[in-house]
């Protein structure tokens, strides 16, 4: 057979689809790595002990809201940028 002589031609649509798949694979890889990191942290008994101990602070709202913390960081960064 001479099928190995056949040349594959990809259309622009094929190329876009392959690029999309490649980008999705990169995102999936990133998510899997994040999941693995999370599982490692969840299996750390000392870390879980610390997190459980801090639960009372969360209930008493002694820990800043994540959004508030980000807003403060953005404000600080903007002030430094405008100097």
Buried (B, 14 or more C-beta within 10 A) or exposed (E): EEEEEEEEEEEEEEEEEEEEEEEEEEEEEEEEEEEEEEEEEEEEEEEEEEEEEEEEEEEEEEEEEEEEEEEEEEEEEEEEEEE
